[in-house]
Amino acid sequence: FKLIILLSNMRNPGEASILGGAVFVAGSITSQFGQRILCISTKTMIPAMCCTIGTVAASSIAAFRVTSSDPIGKIPDVCAAFCGLAIFLILGGRATAFTPSHVAAVGAFGRRFVPATANYATPLAKKNIFHIGKRFGCHTCGKRTTSFVADHQPPLRLARKRFLFMPQRTRFRFYPQCQACSSAQAAILKSWPRTFASPLRLHFLVFRPHHATGFFVPTLTDILLSFYLSSPVSHNPVF
């Protein structure tokens, strides 16, 4: 009987997917703005991870709720959050996917890298960086361009200051970075930390497969709920 009520309150699958997808994307954008206000970025890894998990869970719950007029207790919310996190990971989502990129740290799109030293990139390293950039985009903003800079991470300027001009103590990596982000990084780090320019870069207009999580949440949540409501456990709910 509960299953019949739930299904009767659902919109058609196409409409549910569109609404769920739109709500999820809106939640991810809102989260980025909120994190920027709180100065949370890819440089603050633990808060960034917590924010991403919270964003995915909350946006998934919202994506499901807009497709159902009468959610039953807390079970639908738990199912929606679980489904959202699972889909997010399957689609390639990472711990900092919805976090602003910090110019002095690996950005939200930094997936692959080339081992580096304190020296400039070799022709081979530049070639590898180009191929990584074409596939994953700029590690800071995510945009795919026709050319990429081999960006030292951590930045050489900061490493020299931190280790008294002995950057060999630092383990460097090259990440692909577009020219626009490279120029912005250089301008900010030149006067770091005495600068009014924000070191955080938002990327809410750059989409990846994990942004489509909300499109699948309503349908998958319905499937899980149908199994739950048709099982004996539903007669003695835990929540």
C-alpha positions, 0 to 999 in steps of 0.5 A: 500500500505504501508503495502504491502511494509513493508511486502515485505521488511521483512525476513521470521519469523524464520530468523527475530527471530534469527537475532533479538534475536542475536542483542538484546543479543549483545546489553545487553552485550555491555550495561553491559561493558559500565555500568562497565566503567561508574561505574554504578551497582545495588548499583546506582539504578536510573542510573541502571534503566535508563540504563536497560530501554535504553538498552531494547528500543535501543536493540529492535529497533536494533533487528527490524531494522536488519529484515527490509530493509526500516523502515517507519519514526519513527513509527517502532522504537517507536513500536519496543521499546514499544514491547521490553519493554512489552515483557521484563517485561512479561518474568520477566525482572527487573530494574537491569537485564542488570546492573553489580552486586555490591558486597556491594548491592543486585545483579541483580538476587536478587529476593527473600530474607529471613528476617535477623538480624545481627546474622548468619543464622539459619538452617531454614533460610539456608534451605529457602535460598537454595530453593531460590538459586535453583530457582533464582540462586546466587543474584550476578552472577545468577549461580545455584549451589549445595550450597549457602551462606546466604549473609547479605545485606547490608554486616555486615562489611559495616553496622558496619562501617556505624553505629559505630558498631550498626548494629541493626539500619539496616534492614538486609536481606539474599540473596542466594550467591554462594561460589565464589561470597562470597569469592570475596565479602569478599576479596574486603570488607576486604580492602574496600574502599582501594582496586584496585579490582573492586566491580562490577561483570558482568553476561553476560554469564548467561541467563534468559527468558528476554534475549529472548526478541529480538526473539519476537520483529520483529514479534510483531512489524510487527503485531502492524505496520500492524494495524497502517498502515491499520488504518486512523491514518496512513494517518496523522502520529503524528511523 
